[in-house]
Amino acid sequence: MHEGVADSRMWEGQWEFFARSHRVLRYDMRGFGRSPLPPETYSHARDLIHLLTEMGVMRATLVGASLGGRVALEVAAARPDLVSALVLVGTVVPGHVWSDEIESFAAAEDAAIERGDIDAAVEINLTTWVDGTRPSDAVDPTVRALVGEMQRLAFELQLAAGEEAGEQPLAPEVGARLAEIGQPVLVVVGEDDHADIHDIAMRLVAELPEARYELIPRAAHVVPLERPAEFNAVLAEFLERNGL
């Protein structure tokens, strides 16, 4: 499950690698990539449960980044029978009190969208989530360009849906239920991601009963896309260690 600044294309570096040994599924959540956003309420977690059911998947390791990690946590809380393990990459958790820095980012993004400046909104997201705590010239320009393309498409799809489209989380209280999630969990964070994401990762490691932690150097928020070889090695070792 992809991030809120991306779509299923962010997993290109994992797709063939893991398909050699596992059945692998990736998809665009509503309002991202090739999935339109109808003008109605929805739940990303319910959509994932429906997808797994339709594909005949009885149990899966859920690999989610950022928004996708939150969706994975919701499914694990609501339908633990479907989840064999979790891999949470730069994951966000409902109820986190964001820093002034991230609140300023959100306000700047909202202001850009309200004045119709999608270019500015995309750049604000790239500066925050792709660059992270580094200068932009330290980032692979092809990564920055791809995330910009994915984020722009997401804005276009979401703005076209209007205000009638809105998510109703399946398990909005999941942040208070982390201790109930007993499956093996791998928590991954990029070294150059923002302090909020590092704080959330530490909370996940502390509160999830079977969690382990991995820090990926020279990466910010979009770890699997920016450092595919390093991420793949960490994920492969986790799967092997847990017999998955």
C-alpha positions in Angstrom: 0.0 0.0 0.0 1.5 3.2 -1.2 2.0 6.6 0.4 -0.2 9.7 0.2 2.4 11.4 -2.1 2.6 8.4 -4.4 0.7 5.5 -6.1 1.5 1.9 -6.8 4.4 2.9 -9.0 6.5 3.6 -5.9 6.9 -0.2 -5.5 8.5 -0.8 -8.9 11.8 -1.6 -7.2 10.2 -4.3 -5.2 7.8 -5.8 -7.8 10.0 -8.2 -9.7 12.4 -8.8 -6.7 9.7 -10.3 -4.5 7.6 -11.8 -7.2 10.3 -14.4 -7.6 9.5 -15.9 -4.3 6.1 -14.6 -3.2 2.7 -13.7 -4.6 2.8 -10.0 -4.7 -0.2 -7.5 -5.0 0.0 -3.8 -5.4 -2.9 -1.4 -6.2 -3.8 2.3 -6.4 -6.0 3.4 -3.5 -9.0 5.6 -4.3 -7.9 9.0 -5.6 -4.5 7.8 -6.6 -2.9 6.5 -9.9 -5.4 4.7 -12.0 -8.2 4.6 -9.3 -10.7 7.4 -9.5 -12.3 8.9 -6.4 -16.1 8.7 -6.6 -18.0 11.5 -4.8 -19.0 9.4 -1.8 -17.7 8.3 1.6 -15.3 5.4 1.6 -12.7 3.5 3.7 -9.2 2.6 2.4 -9.1 -0.3 4.8 -12.4 -1.7 3.7 -11.3 -1.4 0.1 -8.2 -3.4 0.9 -10.2 -6.1 2.7 -12.5 -6.3 -0.3 -9.5 -6.5 -2.7 -8.0 -9.4 -0.7 -11.3 -11.2 -0.6 -11.8 -10.8 -4.4 -8.3 -12.0 -5.1 -8.8 -15.1 -2.9 -6.1 -14.1 -0.4 -6.9 -15.6 3.0 -3.9 -14.2 4.8 -1.1 -11.7 3.8 1.9 -9.8 4.9 0.8 -6.2 4.6 3.5 -3.8 3.5 2.4 -0.2 3.8 4.2 3.1 3.6 3.0 6.3 5.3 -0.8 6.4 4.6 -0.5 2.8 3.4 0.9 1.9 6.8 -2.0 3.4 8.6 -4.4 1.4 6.3 -2.4 -1.8 7.2 -2.7 -1.1 10.9 -6.5 -0.6 10.5 -6.9 -3.9 8.8 -4.7 -5.6 11.4 -6.9 -4.2 14.2 -10.3 -4.9 12.4 -9.5 -8.2 10.7 -6.5 -9.8 12.3 -7.4 -13.1 10.6 -6.3 -11.6 7.3 -2.9 -10.5 8.5 0.2 -12.7 9.0 2.6 -9.8 9.5 3.0 -6.0 9.0 5.8 -3.9 7.4 5.3 -0.3 8.3 7.4 2.2 6.4 7.4 5.9 7.6 3.9 5.1 8.9 1.5 7.7 10.3 -0.8 6.9 13.2 -4.1 8.6 14.0 -4.0 10.8 17.0 -0.3 11.9 16.6 0.2 15.5 17.6 2.2 16.9 14.7 5.1 19.4 15.2 4.8 23.0 14.2 7.0 22.2 11.2 4.5 19.6 9.8 1.6 21.8 10.7 3.2 24.6 8.7 3.6 22.2 5.8 -0.1 21.3 5.9 -1.1 24.9 6.0 1.1 25.9 3.1 -0.3 22.9 1.1 -3.9 23.9 1.8 -3.2 27.5 0.9 -1.7 26.5 -2.5 -4.6 24.3 -3.3 -7.1 26.9 -2.3 -5.6 29.4 -4.7 -5.4 26.8 -7.5 -1.6 26.6 -7.6 -1.1 22.8 -8.0 2.5 23.4 -9.0 3.2 25.0 -5.6 1.3 22.3 -3.7 3.4 19.5 -5.5 6.6 21.3 -4.7 5.7 21.8 -1.1 5.2 18.0 -0.8 8.4 17.2 -2.6 10.4 19.5 -0.3 8.8 18.0 2.8 8.5 14.3 2.0 11.1 13.6 -0.7 13.8 16.0 0.4 13.1 15.5 4.1 15.8 17.1 6.2 18.3 17.3 3.3 18.7 19.9 0.6 16.9 19.0 -2.6 20.2 18.6 -4.6 21.0 15.7 -2.4 18.0 13.7 -3.8 18.0 11.7 -7.0 16.2 13.9 -9.5 14.5 10.9 -11.1 12.9 10.0 -7.7 11.8 13.6 -7.2 10.3 13.8 -10.7 8.4 10.5 -10.3 6.9 11.5 -6.9 6.0 14.9 -8.4 4.1 13.1 -11.2 2.3 10.8 -8.8 1.4 13.6 -6.4 0.1 15.9 -9.2 -2.2 13.1 -10.4 -3.5 12.5 -6.9 -4.3 16.2 -6.5 -6.1 16.2 -9.8 -8.2 13.1 -9.0 -9.0 14.3 -5.5 -10.0 17.8 -6.5 -12.2 16.4 -9.3 -14.2 14.4 -6.7 -15.2 17.5 -4.7 -16.2 17.7 -1.1 -18.6 14.8 -1.2 -15.7 12.3 -1.3 -14.4 11.7 2.2 -12.7 8.8 4.0 -14.3 7.2 7.1 -11.5 5.1 8.6 -12.5 1.5 9.5 -10.6 1.7 12.8 -10.0 5.4 13.7 -9.0 4.3 17.2 -6.2 2.1 16.0 -3.6 4.3 17.7 -5.0 3.3 21.0 -5.1 -0.4 20.1 -1.5 -1.0 19.1 -1.0 -3.5 21.9 -3.7 -5.7 20.5 -1.7 -6.3 17.2 0.3 -9.4 17.9 1.6 -10.3 14.5 5.3 -9.8 13.7 5.9 -6.2 12.6 8.9 -4.5 10.9 9.0 -0.8 11.4 11.2 1.0 8.8 12.1 4.7 8.8 14.4 6.7 6.6 17.3 8.4 8.3 16.5 11.8 6.7 12.8 11.8 7.4 11.2 14.3 9.7 11.3 14.0 13.5 7.6 13.3 13.7 8.0 10.2 11.6 10.9 9.0 13.8 8.8 9.7 16.9 5.9 7.6 15.5 8.3 4.8 14.6 9.6 4.7 18.2 6.1 4.6 19.5 5.2 1.7 17.2 8.2 -0.2 18.3 7.4 0.5 22.0 3.7 -0.4 21.8 3.4 -3.2 19.2 4.2 -6.4 21.0 6.3 -8.1 18.2 7.9 -5.1 16.5 11.5 -4.6 15.3 13.1 -1.5 13.9 15.2 -0.7 10.9 16.7 2.6 10.0 17.6 3.1 6.3 20.5 5.6 5.7 20.4 8.2 3.0 16.6 8.2 2.6 13.7 10.3 3.7 10.0 9.4 3.5 9.8 7.4 0.3 12.3 4.8 1.4 11.4 1.9 -1.0 11.6 4.1 -4.0 14.7 5.9 -2.9 16.7 3.0 -1.6 15.2 -0.1 -3.2 18.2 -2.5 -2.7 18.6 -1.6 1.0 14.8 -1.9 1.6 14.5 -5.1 -0.3 17.3 -6.7 1.8 15.7 -5.7 5.1 12.2 -6.9 4.0 13.5 -10.2 2.6 15.4 -10.9 5.9 12.2 -10.1 7.9 10.1 -12.5 5.7 12.6 -15.3 5.9 13.1 -14.9 9.7 9.3 -15.2 10.2 8.8 -18.0 7.7 6.7 -15.8 5.4 
